[in-house]
Amino acid sequence: MSNATATVATRRRTRRAPRLSPLGWTGLVFVLAFALLAVVGPLIAVDPLARTGGPLEAPSGAHWFGTDNLGRDLFARTADGARLSLLVAIGSVLAGVLVAVPLGLLAGYHGGRWIDDAIMRTLEALQALPVFILALFILGMLGNGESQWGPVTVGPAAKVVLLLALSFLPYFARVARAATLVEVQEEYVNCLRVVGVPRWRIVTVELLPNVLPPVLVQAFLWVGIAIFSESALSFLGLGIQPPDPSLGNILSGATSYLMLGAWWFSIIPGLVILLVTIGINLLGDEVDRLLGNGR
């Protein structure tokens, strides 16, 4: 018996900590490279609005990513566009989570009752509207430039954050509701109800910490979707407006020059969008695996 105990103890001591797979490392490298471009790039680059070279110069020592059709440094514009895309993505996902988690907790705690039905039917109606239809509706009313809301000036980036947060809200709320439905079936919740613990305390102190992890994993994945969505909106002229750089509007302005041989103008910003989207998805899947399986 003592030998068996010693064997189990030895196995526990030699068990390895969770490690990233090759795909996880690939995703991490892509994400860190994008973060480095978005955070450090604007600090070392020239003014993204300044004309520092000739039109459509190929990549060189003076202009690492080349120049655009107006002679502006493409590295500076790509770095500034990546920074703006990252801020918009994080802001929209954070806003969506902050609204969705309370709604999901409330719906899940009252699962099957009228409160649950009212919340989920409303979110389903919102989910049925594609993000571009929402964009046409919201930006059609507010315009895609700066708007004055009382004493507050709201720019295009803030409108995109609002738009994406609304479109992401149903997905985060569904995850929070599903996790809450699982938790409320646990014995500890019934015990807390029996001893008279207030409902608000059960939800905020006991349920919330258990509901947040799956929501945060999904939120990380949706940062990549938000970067892609912001780029797509700007590409179509519904997001960030020129001359302010965005990965989407840089790509939009480059399409006319691809056939002229200026491959760097469209390939580089397109590659940045592609790699960060792949990287976030790979890393998010890896985090989900490690949290779920612990191996």
Backbone bond lengths (Angstrom), bond angles and torsions (degrees), N, CA, C in turn:
res aa  C-N    CA-C-N  psi(-1)  N-CA   C-N-CA  omega(-1)  CA-C   N-CA-C  phi
1 M - - - 1.476 - - 1.521 111.26 -
2 S 1.337 114.84 -39.86 1.454 119.57 179.30 1.520 111.08 -66.86
3 N 1.363 116.45 -35.28 1.463 119.88 177.54 1.527 111.37 -64.60
4 A 1.334 116.18 -40.70 1.472 119.79 178.33 1.518 111.33 -63.59
5 T 1.348 115.54 -41.74 1.459 120.07 179.05 1.516 110.88 -62.83
6 A 1.356 115.22 -41.69 1.463 119.29 179.45 1.516 111.47 -64.93
7 T 1.350 116.04 -37.75 1.467 119.83 179.44 1.521 111.19 -63.99
8 V 1.360 116.13 -44.53 1.467 120.44 178.53 1.516 110.99 -61.95
9 A 1.341 115.38 -42.32 1.466 119.27 -179.80 1.521 111.04 -64.11
10 T 1.346 116.32 -39.91 1.462 120.01 178.65 1.515 111.17 -63.12
11 R 1.361 116.52 -42.27 1.461 120.53 178.66 1.520 111.20 -62.62
12 R 1.339 116.91 -38.99 1.462 119.84 179.70 1.516 110.93 -65.54
13 R 1.358 116.23 -38.37 1.461 118.93 -178.41 1.518 111.62 -70.65
14 T 1.327 116.46 -33.25 1.460 120.01 -176.72 1.525 113.30 -90.20
15 R 1.336 117.76 -3.10 1.462 119.90 179.00 1.523 109.78 -63.78
16 R 1.304 116.08 130.92 1.455 120.96 -176.32 1.531 111.03 -79.93
17 A 1.320 114.04 148.80 1.467 119.61 174.57 1.525 109.12 -70.09
18 P 1.336 117.17 154.66 1.467 120.22 178.65 1.528 111.08 -56.72
19 R 1.320 115.62 136.52 1.464 120.59 -179.43 1.517 109.95 -129.63
20 L 1.337 114.32 152.22 1.451 119.78 178.95 1.526 110.48 -72.43
21 S 1.313 115.20 144.00 1.459 121.33 173.89 1.530 108.50 -80.88
22 P 1.352 118.22 170.02 1.481 119.53 176.50 1.530 112.98 -55.88
23 L 1.342 116.80 -38.88 1.468 118.75 177.77 1.529 110.85 -66.29
24 G 1.335 116.06 -36.97 1.453 119.54 177.55 1.520 112.05 -63.94
25 W 1.333 116.37 -42.01 1.469 120.36 176.62 1.524 111.18 -64.41
26 T 1.327 116.74 -38.54 1.464 120.12 177.57 1.529 110.33 -61.24
27 G 1.332 116.17 -46.32 1.458 119.82 177.78 1.513 111.99 -61.54
28 L 1.328 116.95 -40.61 1.469 120.76 179.86 1.524 110.90 -63.37
29 V 1.331 117.00 -42.01 1.469 120.21 179.11 1.522 110.67 -63.02
30 F 1.335 117.29 -44.16 1.467 120.48 179.53 1.528 111.19 -62.04
31 V 1.340 116.43 -43.71 1.464 120.57 -178.04 1.529 110.73 -66.91
32 L 1.334 116.86 -43.42 1.469 119.94 179.90 1.529 110.91 -65.81
33 A 1.335 116.90 -37.39 1.464 119.39 178.16 1.530 110.90 -63.88
34 F 1.336 116.25 -41.87 1.466 119.54 177.80 1.524 110.45 -65.71
35 A 1.341 117.29 -43.13 1.466 120.34 179.12 1.527 110.98 -62.13
36 L 1.329 116.46 -39.04 1.465 120.39 178.26 1.525 110.52 -64.31
37 L 1.332 116.03 -42.83 1.463 120.27 177.66 1.521 111.00 -62.53
38 A 1.348 117.15 -42.93 1.460 121.16 -175.74 1.522 112.89 -74.10
39 V 1.336 117.28 -33.18 1.469 120.40 -175.14 1.520 111.93 -92.72
40 V 1.337 116.36 -47.67 1.463 120.34 -175.15 1.530 111.66 -89.01
41 G 1.337 116.51 -33.81 1.456 120.34 -176.82 1.518 114.62 -51.71
42 P 1.349 118.68 -51.85 1.471 119.03 -179.54 1.526 113.69 -62.98
43 L 1.348 117.85 -21.59 1.468 120.64 -179.12 1.522 112.10 -77.26
44 I 1.335 117.04 -28.25 1.463 120.33 -176.20 1.522 112.59 -106.35
45 A 1.317 116.94 -8.40 1.464 120.22 -176.64 1.523 110.60 -88.93
46 V 1.320 115.29 166.00 1.458 121.23 175.58 1.528 109.14 -78.05
47 D 1.304 116.01 177.88 1.464 121.52 177.63 1.538 109.44 -60.77
48 P 1.335 117.99 121.50 1.475 119.32 -177.87 1.522 113.99 -66.93
49 L 1.326 117.67 -14.29 1.464 120.59 179.54 1.525 112.51 -98.22
50 A 1.342 116.83 -6.73 1.464 120.34 -176.47 1.528 110.69 -86.11
51 R 1.324 116.00 143.07 1.460 121.72 176.02 1.527 108.12 -88.81
52 T 1.327 115.42 101.24 1.462 120.91 -174.12 1.526 113.13 -107.35
53 G 1.302 118.37 3.67 1.461 121.44 -179.48 1.511 110.68 -157.83
54 G 1.322 114.94 -173.68 1.454 119.94 177.34 1.519 110.82 -82.00
55 P 1.318 117.04 162.16 1.466 119.50 179.28 1.522 112.15 -63.81
56 L 1.316 115.42 136.30 1.460 123.64 172.40 1.533 112.80 55.09
57 E 1.332 116.62 46.62 1.459 120.38 173.00 1.522 109.36 -79.86
58 A 1.323 117.07 137.42 1.463 121.64 179.58 1.528 110.32 -69.02
59 P 1.340 117.41 160.07 1.472 120.09 177.77 1.523 111.71 -54.26
60 S 1.352 114.72 138.42 1.465 120.81 -177.85 1.522 107.99 -155.27
61 G 1.323 115.71 -177.41 1.456 119.76 177.27 1.511 112.43 -64.31
62 A 1.325 117.02 -32.81 1.463 120.79 179.71 1.517 111.77 -77.50
63 H 1.330 116.10 -35.53 1.469 121.29 -179.93 1.535 107.31 -131.85
64 W 1.340 115.92 98.61 1.464 121.32 -171.37 1.522 112.64 -58.61
65 F 1.330 117.39 -38.74 1.463 121.72 -179.92 1.525 111.62 -104.46
66 G 1.329 117.93 9.07 1.449 121.30 -175.74 1.523 111.65 83.64
67 T 1.314 116.62 -167.32 1.463 121.53 177.61 1.524 109.60 -125.16
68 D 1.342 114.77 164.44 1.460 118.95 179.58 1.525 110.01 -92.21
69 N 1.316 116.60 -167.95 1.462 120.89 -175.37 1.520 113.25 -68.36
70 L 1.338 117.30 -16.01 1.466 120.91 178.85 1.527 112.20 -104.96
71 G 1.328 117.22 4.61 1.457 120.22 179.69 1.516 114.08 84.43
72 R 1.325 118.70 13.89 1.461 121.67 177.71 1.530 109.65 -85.13
73 D 1.325 115.64 145.16 1.461 121.23 -176.35 1.526 110.07 -65.98
74 L 1.336 116.23 121.03 1.461 120.18 -174.79 1.520 112.02 -73.55
75 F 1.336 117.70 -29.55 1.469 119.14 175.73 1.525 110.08 -64.02
76 A 1.323 116.74 -44.44 1.463 120.20 179.61 1.518 111.02 -62.41
77 R 1.329 116.95 -41.98 1.455 120.45 -178.47 1.528 110.89 -71.45
78 T 1.334 117.34 -38.64 1.464 119.87 178.23 1.518 110.74 -66.37
79 A 1.336 117.42 -42.68 1.463 120.86 179.37 1.525 110.92 -64.01
80 D 1.324 117.03 -43.69 1.460 120.35 179.43 1.526 110.68 -67.77
81 G 1.336 116.83 -37.52 1.465 120.22 176.45 1.514 111.53 -66.47
82 A 1.343 117.84 -38.75 1.464 120.96 177.03 1.523 110.86 -64.34
83 R 1.337 116.70 -39.86 1.467 120.04 178.04 1.527 110.54 -62.30
84 L 1.321 116.57 -46.00 1.454 119.94 -179.54 1.528 111.07 -65.78
85 S 1.330 117.21 -41.55 1.465 120.73 178.41 1.527 110.83 -61.60
86 L 1.332 116.77 -41.59 1.465 120.37 179.79 1.525 111.27 -65.63
87 L 1.330 117.29 -42.62 1.460 120.73 179.16 1.529 111.01 -64.25
88 V 1.322 116.57 -43.09 1.463 120.49 178.83 1.523 110.38 -64.19
89 A 1.338 117.13 -42.26 1.464 120.98 -179.26 1.524 111.20 -64.28
90 I 1.321 116.94 -48.70 1.468 120.06 -179.54 1.520 110.25 -64.46
91 G 1.340 117.19 -42.59 1.457 119.99 -179.68 1.518 112.70 -63.42
92 S 1.328 117.51 -42.18 1.466 120.43 -178.63 1.525 111.44 -69.56
93 V 1.341 116.89 -41.46 1.469 119.83 178.80 1.523 110.54 -66.76
94 L 1.329 117.28 -42.81 1.466 120.44 179.46 1.524 110.97 -63.09
95 A 1.333 116.96 -43.83 1.464 120.10 178.45 1.521 110.82 -62.90
96 G 1.339 116.65 -41.99 1.461 119.66 178.36 1.514 112.53 -62.85
97 V 1.337 117.18 -41.59 1.473 121.08 180.00 1.524 110.68 -66.05
98 L 1.327 117.18 -43.16 1.461 120.64 -177.18 1.526 112.07 -61.93
99 V 1.313 117.31 -32.62 1.466 120.40 178.09 1.525 111.01 -86.86
100 A 1.332 116.86 -38.45 1.463 120.97 -172.45 1.523 113.15 -72.40
101 V 1.333 117.67 -38.25 1.468 119.93 -175.97 1.530 111.59 -62.56
102 P 1.343 120.09 -48.65 1.468 118.07 175.81 1.536 113.27 -59.46
103 L 1.336 117.11 -39.19 1.464 119.73 178.23 1.528 110.75 -64.80
104 G 1.345 116.99 -43.41 1.460 120.35 178.93 1.517 112.42 -65.31
105 L 1.332 117.46 -39.67 1.462 121.02 176.52 1.525 111.05 -62.58
106 L 1.322 116.17 -45.63 1.458 120.58 -178.94 1.525 111.05 -63.92
107 A 1.332 116.47 -44.18 1.465 120.23 -179.81 1.523 111.08 -66.73
108 G 1.323 117.06 -42.71 1.461 120.35 -178.55 1.509 113.21 -69.30
109 Y 1.315 117.07 -38.04 1.466 120.37 179.87 1.526 111.08 -65.68
110 H 1.335 115.75 -34.19 1.468 120.95 178.11 1.534 110.25 -104.60
111 G 1.323 117.32 36.85 1.452 122.29 -175.47 1.518 113.33 -52.57
112 G 1.340 116.52 128.96 1.453 121.56 178.69 1.507 114.88 87.73
113 R 1.337 117.66 -7.96 1.468 120.21 179.43 1.532 109.76 -95.80
114 W 1.319 114.64 178.65 1.459 119.42 -174.28 1.530 111.84 -64.50
115 I 1.346 117.01 -32.20 1.470 119.50 178.83 1.528 110.06 -63.26
116 D 1.326 115.21 -45.02 1.463 120.39 177.81 1.529 110.55 -59.80
117 D 1.318 116.90 -46.91 1.467 121.02 -178.69 1.528 111.48 -62.86
118 A 1.321 116.75 -42.86 1.466 119.96 -177.83 1.522 111.15 -64.47
119 I 1.327 116.95 -44.31 1.465 120.46 -179.33 1.521 110.72 -65.23
120 M 1.336 116.27 -48.45 1.457 119.38 -173.32 1.529 111.93 -71.53
121 R 1.338 118.02 -35.78 1.465 118.72 178.11 1.534 110.49 -66.18
122 T 1.331 116.94 -37.87 1.465 120.28 178.02 1.526 110.61 -64.57
123 L 1.335 116.29 -44.05 1.461 120.28 179.83 1.529 111.33 -67.32
124 E 1.316 117.06 -34.66 1.472 119.76 177.21 1.526 111.12 -64.96
125 A 1.331 116.22 -38.62 1.464 119.33 176.95 1.527 110.80 -64.03
126 L 1.348 116.22 -39.01 1.460 120.11 177.70 1.523 111.08 -68.05
127 Q 1.328 115.95 -38.85 1.461 120.70 -179.25 1.524 111.91 -66.79
128 A 1.314 116.97 -26.88 1.468 120.53 -178.83 1.514 112.63 -70.06
129 L 1.331 117.02 -16.05 1.464 120.72 179.69 1.524 109.25 -91.56
130 P 1.320 119.59 116.86 1.474 121.24 176.36 1.524 110.77 -60.18
131 V 1.329 115.12 154.38 1.459 120.02 -175.83 1.530 111.26 -60.11
132 F 1.335 118.14 -33.22 1.458 119.39 -177.93 1.528 111.60 -75.04
133 I 1.343 116.74 -29.42 1.468 119.20 174.02 1.521 109.65 -69.02
134 L 1.344 116.21 -41.52 1.465 119.77 175.49 1.525 110.32 -60.75
135 A 1.341 115.88 -40.10 1.462 119.53 -179.72 1.521 111.00 -61.92
136 L 1.322 116.40 -45.05 1.461 119.63 179.42 1.526 110.81 -62.96
137 F 1.345 116.72 -37.81 1.461 120.39 -178.81 1.526 111.42 -69.98
138 I 1.355 115.57 -50.87 1.468 119.57 -175.76 1.520 111.19 -70.38
139 L 1.337 115.90 -49.21 1.457 118.68 -178.21 1.523 111.61 -71.34
140 G 1.341 116.37 -23.77 1.454 118.95 174.81 1.527 111.28 -65.99
141 M 1.335 116.29 -34.45 1.461 120.24 178.13 1.527 112.26 -81.53
142 L 1.352 115.87 -40.12 1.457 120.17 -172.66 1.516 113.45 -96.26
143 G 1.337 116.79 -16.84 1.457 120.01 -172.66 1.516 110.03 81.89
144 N 1.341 116.24 159.93 1.454 118.60 -178.86 1.524 113.14 -102.15
145 G 1.332 116.13 11.81 1.461 120.43 173.30 1.520 110.36 -104.55
146 E 1.309 117.31 -157.98 1.460 121.27 177.06 1.523 110.12 -73.58
147 S 1.339 115.32 143.02 1.465 121.56 177.40 1.519 108.93 -129.54
148 Q 1.312 115.64 149.63 1.451 120.96 179.41 1.519 109.20 -104.04
149 W 1.325 117.20 111.47 1.466 122.92 177.30 1.526 107.62 -104.91
150 G 1.321 115.99 87.13 1.456 119.48 -174.97 1.517 109.40 65.74
151 P 1.333 117.69 -127.14 1.469 119.86 179.21 1.526 113.57 -82.30
152 V 1.341 117.72 -3.42 1.468 121.98 -174.13 1.526 110.03 -102.97
153 T 1.325 115.64 131.40 1.460 121.54 174.02 1.518 108.85 -95.38
154 V 1.316 116.62 121.29 1.462 122.20 -177.16 1.524 108.33 -108.07
155 G 1.332 115.42 119.74 1.451 121.18 -178.53 1.519 112.59 -89.58
156 P 1.328 116.84 176.38 1.472 120.52 -179.83 1.525 112.94 -59.65
157 A 1.331 117.91 -37.35 1.470 120.50 -178.86 1.529 110.77 -63.08
158 A 1.330 117.02 -42.30 1.464 120.17 179.57 1.525 111.06 -65.04
159 K 1.328 116.99 -36.11 1.469 120.22 177.95 1.527 110.99 -66.72
160 V 1.326 117.02 -38.47 1.459 120.08 177.54 1.522 110.40 -66.39
161 V 1.325 117.05 -39.04 1.469 120.60 176.65 1.525 110.18 -59.33
162 L 1.322 117.05 -47.69 1.459 121.74 178.75 1.523 110.78 -60.45
163 L 1.315 116.32 -45.41 1.458 121.48 -178.13 1.531 111.43 -61.95
164 L 1.329 117.04 -48.54 1.459 120.61 -178.88 1.518 111.47 -67.90
165 A 1.331 117.23 -37.36 1.467 119.98 178.18 1.525 110.63 -61.23
166 L 1.329 117.25 -41.01 1.463 120.53 177.84 1.530 111.60 -63.98
167 S 1.326 116.73 -40.10 1.457 119.37 -178.12 1.520 112.43 -74.49
168 F 1.348 118.00 -27.04 1.459 121.22 179.13 1.523 112.58 -84.68
169 L 1.320 116.76 -21.97 1.459 122.32 -173.71 1.529 113.91 -50.82
170 P 1.334 120.96 -48.41 1.469 120.04 -177.98 1.521 113.74 -61.27
171 Y 1.315 117.74 -35.35 1.466 120.76 -177.52 1.531 111.17 -68.61
172 F 1.325 116.46 -45.40 1.462 119.33 178.58 1.525 111.18 -66.35
173 A 1.330 117.17 -38.99 1.457 120.48 179.59 1.526 111.26 -63.74
174 R 1.320 117.50 -38.06 1.466 121.02 178.48 1.533 111.09 -63.59
175 V 1.334 116.31 -42.85 1.466 119.81 178.80 1.525 110.12 -63.85
176 A 1.336 116.77 -44.23 1.467 120.39 179.69 1.525 111.17 -64.39
177 R 1.313 117.02 -39.77 1.478 120.49 179.07 1.527 110.76 -65.36
178 A 1.337 116.75 -44.30 1.463 119.89 -178.98 1.522 110.80 -62.31
179 A 1.333 116.87 -43.11 1.464 119.88 178.63 1.521 111.57 -65.68
180 T 1.339 116.74 -36.38 1.465 120.47 178.82 1.521 111.04 -67.80
181 L 1.326 117.52 -40.77 1.464 121.02 178.28 1.528 111.68 -59.59
182 V 1.320 116.56 -36.50 1.469 119.96 177.03 1.526 110.55 -68.31
183 E 1.324 116.06 -43.97 1.468 120.10 -175.50 1.526 112.93 -68.08
184 V 1.328 117.30 -37.92 1.470 118.79 -176.38 1.528 112.08 -68.63
185 Q 1.330 117.42 -13.93 1.455 120.58 176.67 1.534 112.21 -84.85
186 E 1.319 116.81 -9.60 1.462 120.37 -178.84 1.526 110.90 -72.83
187 E 1.313 113.99 153.51 1.466 119.80 -175.02 1.522 112.81 -65.13
188 Y 1.331 116.11 -33.84 1.468 117.91 -176.37 1.523 111.53 -63.87
189 V 1.346 117.63 -31.68 1.463 119.64 178.66 1.526 110.13 -67.95
190 N 1.321 118.00 -42.30 1.469 121.00 176.94 1.521 111.36 -62.05
191 C 1.327 116.71 -39.38 1.468 119.93 178.05 1.519 111.49 -63.44
192 L 1.323 116.52 -42.03 1.462 119.96 179.07 1.522 111.35 -64.06
193 R 1.330 116.67 -37.40 1.461 119.45 177.19 1.516 111.40 -65.92
194 V 1.323 116.29 -41.31 1.470 120.84 -177.43 1.520 111.21 -63.84
195 V 1.345 117.09 -40.93 1.469 119.76 -177.31 1.530 112.00 -80.73
196 G 1.338 116.80 -0.61 1.453 119.67 173.25 1.515 115.92 88.17
197 V 1.322 117.90 22.16 1.468 120.20 176.40 1.526 108.84 -66.50
198 P 1.315 118.29 132.80 1.470 120.40 -178.30 1.528 111.68 -57.89
199 R 1.325 114.43 146.87 1.460 120.30 -177.15 1.529 111.60 -59.39
200 W 1.334 116.75 -42.56 1.460 119.80 -178.26 1.517 111.65 -62.18
201 R 1.342 116.25 -33.61 1.455 119.41 179.59 1.533 111.09 -72.90
202 I 1.322 116.53 -37.64 1.466 119.59 177.10 1.522 110.22 -60.80
203 V 1.320 115.37 -44.28 1.463 119.93 -176.58 1.521 111.76 -69.83
204 T 1.332 117.00 -47.57 1.469 119.90 -172.60 1.521 113.62 -82.07
205 V 1.320 117.75 -35.67 1.464 120.66 -174.50 1.524 111.86 -93.96
206 E 1.327 117.79 -38.76 1.466 121.05 -173.98 1.535 112.32 -97.07
207 L 1.324 117.40 -46.33 1.462 119.76 -174.99 1.528 113.00 -81.32
208 L 1.320 116.73 -43.00 1.464 120.54 -173.98 1.529 113.57 -54.53
209 P 1.352 120.29 -47.79 1.473 119.00 -180.00 1.524 113.30 -60.74
210 N 1.330 117.98 -28.27 1.461 120.84 -179.87 1.531 112.35 -84.96
211 V 1.315 116.42 -21.61 1.470 121.03 -178.98 1.527 111.21 -86.70
212 L 1.331 117.08 -30.72 1.459 120.62 -174.24 1.531 115.00 -62.42
213 P 1.351 120.64 -43.88 1.482 118.77 -175.03 1.521 115.20 -53.41
214 P 1.350 120.70 -50.08 1.476 117.67 178.90 1.520 112.97 -65.11
215 V 1.334 117.34 -31.60 1.462 119.99 178.15 1.522 110.21 -67.44
216 L 1.337 117.11 -41.37 1.456 120.38 -178.59 1.525 111.79 -67.78
217 V 1.338 116.73 -35.66 1.466 119.35 175.78 1.527 109.86 -62.08
218 Q 1.338 116.47 -45.85 1.453 119.73 177.67 1.523 111.78 -64.59
219 A 1.331 116.58 -36.66 1.464 120.20 179.38 1.525 110.61 -62.98
220 F 1.331 116.57 -39.10 1.466 119.76 178.19 1.527 110.38 -61.58
221 L 1.323 116.67 -43.73 1.461 120.15 178.34 1.529 111.32 -62.87
222 W 1.321 116.27 -36.90 1.465 119.62 -176.35 1.515 113.04 -76.00
223 V 1.339 118.07 -12.30 1.462 119.36 172.11 1.529 109.78 -61.74
224 G 1.335 116.02 -41.64 1.459 119.53 176.80 1.517 112.05 -63.21
225 I 1.327 115.94 -41.51 1.469 119.47 177.65 1.525 110.54 -64.27
226 A 1.343 116.25 -36.73 1.462 119.89 179.91 1.521 111.22 -67.10
227 I 1.340 117.47 -40.14 1.464 120.27 177.28 1.524 109.97 -61.93
228 F 1.322 116.11 -45.27 1.463 119.96 178.81 1.526 111.08 -64.26
229 S 1.341 117.47 -42.13 1.469 120.93 -178.54 1.522 111.24 -65.35
230 E 1.340 116.15 -43.05 1.466 118.96 178.42 1.517 110.54 -61.96
231 S 1.326 116.52 -41.24 1.462 120.39 179.05 1.527 110.93 -63.99
232 A 1.331 115.74 -40.54 1.464 119.65 179.74 1.531 111.16 -65.88
233 L 1.328 116.87 -42.37 1.462 120.15 178.58 1.530 111.24 -63.29
234 S 1.333 116.07 -43.10 1.468 119.58 179.20 1.521 110.93 -68.03
235 F 1.318 117.09 -34.67 1.462 121.37 177.44 1.529 110.66 -60.69
236 L 1.339 115.65 -37.61 1.465 120.89 -178.80 1.525 112.95 -86.66
237 G 1.326 116.41 -0.46 1.452 119.72 179.20 1.513 114.14 85.30
238 L 1.344 117.58 13.91 1.461 121.29 -178.37 1.524 112.68 -103.42
239 G 1.334 117.28 -3.03 1.459 120.87 -176.34 1.515 112.14 -114.96
240 I 1.329 115.87 -125.36 1.462 121.82 -179.58 1.524 108.94 -67.66
241 Q 1.328 115.09 133.42 1.461 120.28 -173.96 1.530 111.20 -100.66
242 P 1.352 117.57 140.04 1.464 120.58 173.02 1.533 109.73 -60.12
243 P 1.337 117.65 151.33 1.467 127.18 9.48 1.515 115.26 -84.15
244 D 1.351 118.59 -4.16 1.463 119.41 177.23 1.525 109.01 -60.12
245 P 1.346 117.39 131.13 1.463 119.00 -175.28 1.520 112.90 -80.27
246 S 1.300 115.13 139.60 1.453 124.36 170.41 1.522 106.32 -140.94
247 L 1.315 116.87 148.37 1.461 118.79 179.59 1.526 110.81 -55.90
248 G 1.337 116.46 -35.56 1.454 120.83 -179.10 1.520 113.01 -70.56
249 N 1.341 116.72 -47.35 1.470 116.12 -177.71 1.525 112.68 -75.92
250 I 1.351 117.81 -23.42 1.467 119.55 171.27 1.525 109.28 -63.65
251 L 1.335 115.03 -46.04 1.466 120.15 -179.95 1.522 111.06 -64.58
252 S 1.316 116.19 -37.62 1.461 119.78 179.11 1.523 111.11 -63.93
253 G 1.340 116.35 -43.78 1.452 119.67 179.52 1.514 114.16 -69.80
254 A 1.357 116.36 -17.98 1.465 120.28 -175.75 1.516 113.41 -88.20
255 T 1.326 117.42 -15.85 1.469 119.08 -172.40 1.530 112.56 -62.37
256 S 1.311 117.15 -32.04 1.468 120.17 -177.80 1.522 112.75 -72.79
257 Y 1.339 116.55 -16.05 1.460 119.64 -173.90 1.521 113.43 -107.77
258 L 1.339 117.47 -0.83 1.457 120.24 -179.07 1.525 110.98 -63.65
259 M 1.320 116.95 -42.91 1.462 120.80 -178.78 1.528 112.62 -71.79
260 L 1.335 116.88 -11.89 1.462 120.81 177.53 1.523 112.03 -88.14
261 G 1.345 116.16 0.92 1.462 120.40 177.96 1.506 114.61 98.31
262 A 1.329 118.26 -2.36 1.469 121.13 179.18 1.534 109.84 -84.48
263 W 1.334 115.63 65.83 1.473 121.30 -174.79 1.517 112.16 -62.56
264 W 1.343 117.01 -34.27 1.462 120.54 -176.17 1.522 112.22 -64.73
265 F 1.324 116.95 -27.92 1.461 121.95 -175.66 1.532 110.77 -63.68
266 S 1.306 118.10 -37.31 1.462 121.60 -178.81 1.526 112.82 -105.30
267 I 1.345 117.35 -34.88 1.462 120.52 -175.35 1.525 111.12 -66.14
268 I 1.332 117.80 -43.15 1.467 120.33 -173.82 1.523 112.07 -66.29
269 P 1.349 120.67 -53.48 1.476 118.12 177.73 1.521 112.73 -63.82
270 G 1.349 117.25 -35.14 1.460 119.40 176.72 1.517 112.03 -64.00
271 L 1.338 116.70 -39.19 1.461 121.06 178.87 1.526 110.95 -67.05
272 V 1.324 117.07 -37.08 1.471 120.39 177.59 1.528 110.42 -61.65
273 I 1.336 117.18 -45.87 1.465 121.06 178.31 1.520 110.78 -61.66
274 L 1.324 116.65 -44.83 1.464 121.13 -178.14 1.525 111.76 -62.95
275 L 1.325 116.94 -47.38 1.463 120.02 -174.64 1.525 112.39 -69.23
276 V 1.331 117.71 -39.42 1.464 117.99 -179.86 1.523 110.76 -69.68
277 T 1.334 117.92 -34.90 1.461 120.56 177.30 1.527 110.57 -65.47
278 I 1.327 116.89 -45.49 1.469 120.61 177.20 1.517 110.31 -63.25
279 G 1.331 117.04 -44.11 1.453 120.86 -177.69 1.516 113.11 -61.44
280 I 1.330 117.15 -44.30 1.459 120.47 -179.62 1.523 110.72 -65.58
281 N 1.316 117.34 -39.25 1.458 120.02 178.51 1.525 111.85 -67.06
282 L 1.327 117.55 -43.10 1.459 120.40 177.61 1.520 111.51 -62.90
283 L 1.331 116.51 -45.65 1.457 120.29 -178.43 1.523 111.27 -69.71
284 G 1.327 117.17 -37.45 1.460 119.95 177.36 1.518 112.26 -63.87
285 D 1.328 116.88 -42.07 1.464 120.45 176.36 1.522 110.92 -62.32
286 E 1.322 116.38 -37.80 1.462 120.26 -179.96 1.529 111.39 -67.78
287 V 1.323 116.42 -42.94 1.465 120.25 177.31 1.523 110.34 -62.45
288 D 1.325 116.65 -41.31 1.461 120.84 177.60 1.532 110.37 -61.15
289 R 1.319 116.46 -41.80 1.483 120.39 178.99 1.524 111.20 -63.52
290 L 1.336 116.29 -45.19 1.458 120.13 -177.27 1.536 111.55 -67.40
291 L 1.326 116.63 -40.03 1.459 119.67 179.20 1.522 111.34 -69.99
292 G 1.336 115.93 -36.56 1.466 119.37 -176.73 1.508 114.14 -79.61
293 N 1.343 115.68 -37.39 1.455 118.99 -174.76 1.512 114.37 -108.05
294 G 1.355 114.57 -21.60 1.445 118.14 179.16 1.518 113.75 65.36
295 R 1.315 117.80 29.01 1.455 119.48 -179.92 1.535 109.52 -135.97
